[in-house]
Amino acid sequence: MAVVFENGLDRHGRTRATASRMAQFRHAAGLCTIIGSFTFLFALVIGLIR
């Protein structure tokens, strides 16, 4: 699993058209899923969840 961040520039340094709202939402949802998974595993490891 990989997380990719884009800076909005193409190969030649020009600004690309902004991504659609749905693409931005999917990207944010993916990041939240990854962060939530790591938080859950960390809590499991340190014994907060029994």
Buried (B, 14 or more C-beta within 10 A) or exposed (E): EEEEEEEEEEEEEEEEEEEEEEEEEEBEEEEEEEEEEEEEEEEEEEEEEE
